[in-house]
Amino acid sequence: MAFFRSVLHFLWLVVTVIPWAIVVMIASIFLRGEPLYRLTIVWNALVRWGTEVILGVRIRVHGLENLPAAPAPAILLAKHQSAYETIVLPVIQSRTVAYVFKRELLRIPFFGWALGRLDMVHIDRQQGAQAFLKVAKQGKQLLDKGLIVIMFPEGTRVARGQKGRYKSGGTRLAIQTNTPIYPMALTTGRCWPARGFVKHAGTVEFSIGPAILPAGRQPDELMDEVEAWIEAETRRLDPEAYR
């Protein structure tokens, strides 16, 4: 049954993403910024709805009140267990968000083409220092507009119950721009695996921590605090994954 539902869900993603991407690409000729973003995340809302109806995956969010009200900028550093969080984070809260993501995503037909029209930061991870210079420059511009910049410090999806190496790009951006960091733990891997086709019904949780201020801190030391909060909270939300 899980396999059959996963096939239907995959077809739902394909059937909805193609017309959505075409509309976004045409609209991007006339729209920019917030109007284009709001049009774009209609698909994200459709995916959330389809994931609940077809797969039986529900969402529970904790700590949403920790995020500041607009136009205060924020950097959200999140655990990364699946593709699902990248889709639903824009629709589980009302603020406009911008991702820092690997540029390979732009090559995905339709989805990547539409993604490339938005005000976000796509980087070549092979460029090292040059990649961070781009994050620093474009990230500051987005934060100055009052957006929430979302980064995944582990860099890639990590299987449920596992931990990747946390990189300090997000904390360096926070220090350079004096922007508060909000750590996020999640359990999306419980239902939507990091790498795997079959998905399962259940409840996935998101937990947003209180602000961590960057003033007077060093990037690695600040990231140690972010990592400690995220990993401890992930274990609290999903203890069976760490047995």
DAKA-V101822 format. One record per residue. N is the residue number from 1. RES is the residue in one small letter. PSI is psi in whole degrees, -180 to 180 (none if undefined). Layout:
N:RES:PSI, N:RES:PSI
//
This chain:
1:m:-41, 2:a:-39, 3:f:-44, 4:f:-44, 5:r:-37, 6:s:-37, 7:v:-46, 8:l:-40, 9:h:-43, 10:f:-43, 11:l:-37, 12:w:-44, 13:l:-45, 14:v:-47, 15:v:-34, 16:t:-32, 17:v:-32, 18:i:-55, 19:p:-35, 20:w:-46, 21:a:-40, 22:i:-44, 23:v:-44, 24:v:-44, 25:m:-39, 26:i:-44, 27:a:-30, 28:s:-14, 29:i:-31, 30:f:-24, 31:l:151, 32:r:167, 33:g:-135, 34:e:-45, 35:p:-42, 36:l:-40, 37:y:-46, 38:r:-38, 39:l:-41, 40:t:-43, 41:i:3, 42:v:-39, 43:w:-39, 44:n:-41, 45:a:-37, 46:l:-41, 47:v:-42, 48:r:-46, 49:w:-48, 50:g:-36, 51:t:-36, 52:e:-45, 53:v:-46, 54:i:-44, 55:l:-20, 56:g:29, 57:v:119, 58:r:162, 59:i:138, 60:r:128, 61:v:131, 62:h:145, 63:g:17, 64:l:-29, 65:e:-12, 66:n:-27, 67:l:141, 68:p:156, 69:a:153, 70:a:146, 71:p:21, 72:a:127, 73:p:161, 74:a:152, 75:i:122, 76:l:117, 77:l:117, 78:a:150, 79:k:153, 80:h:101, 81:q:-18, 82:s:180, 83:a:-17, 84:y:-41, 85:e:-33, 86:t:-27, 87:i:-43, 88:v:-16, 89:l:-38, 90:p:-20, 91:v:-2, 92:i:-1, 93:q:165, 94:s:-12, 95:r:151, 96:t:133, 97:v:157, 98:a:130, 99:y:150, 100:v:118, 101:f:162, 102:k:139, 103:r:-14, 104:e:-26, 105:l:-25, 106:l:-16, 107:r:-9, 108:i:123, 109:p:138, 110:f:-63, 111:f:-52, 112:g:-36, 113:w:-41, 114:a:-40, 115:l:-38, 116:g:-13, 117:r:-10, 118:l:161, 119:d:84, 120:m:174, 121:v:112, 122:h:132, 123:i:156, 124:d:108, 125:r:-15, 126:q:-13, 127:q:-7, 128:g:-114, 129:a:-37, 130:q:-36, 131:a:-41, 132:f:-34, 133:l:-37, 134:k:-42, 135:v:-44, 136:a:-44, 137:k:-54, 138:q:-34, 139:g:-42, 140:k:-42, 141:q:-41, 142:l:-41, 143:l:-37, 144:d:-24, 145:k:-4, 146:g:22, 147:l:166, 148:i:120, 149:v:124, 150:i:129, 151:m:150, 152:f:99, 153:p:-20, 154:e:-14, 155:g:-29, 156:t:169, 157:r:137, 158:v:135, 159:a:149, 160:r:132, 161:g:-1, 162:q:168, 163:k:130, 164:g:179, 165:r:123, 166:y:125, 167:k:152, 168:s:13, 169:g:-42, 170:g:-40, 171:t:-32, 172:r:-41, 173:l:-42, 174:a:-43, 175:i:-43, 176:q:-32, 177:t:-1, 178:n:49, 179:t:133, 180:p:147, 181:i:140, 182:y:112, 183:p:148, 184:m:128, 185:a:155, 186:l:167, 187:t:34, 188:t:-29, 189:g:-16, 190:r:-34, 191:c:-32, 192:w:97, 193:p:154, 194:a:-45, 195:r:107, 196:g:146, 197:f:-40, 198:v:128, 199:k:161, 200:h:150, 201:a:156, 202:g:-170, 203:t:128, 204:v:145, 205:e:146, 206:f:135, 207:s:120, 208:i:126, 209:g:171, 210:p:164, 211:a:140, 212:i:117, 213:l:138, 214:p:-9, 215:a:129, 216:g:13, 217:r:163, 218:q:147, 219:p:-47, 220:d:-40, 221:e:-38, 222:l:-41, 223:m:-33, 224:d:-40, 225:e:-43, 226:v:-47, 227:e:-44, 228:a:-42, 229:w:-48, 230:i:-47, 231:e:-39, 232:a:-41, 233:e:-37, 234:t:-42, 235:r:-37, 236:r:-41, 237:l:-31, 238:d:61, 239:p:-31, 240:e:-23, 241:a:-15, 242:y:12, 243:r:none
//
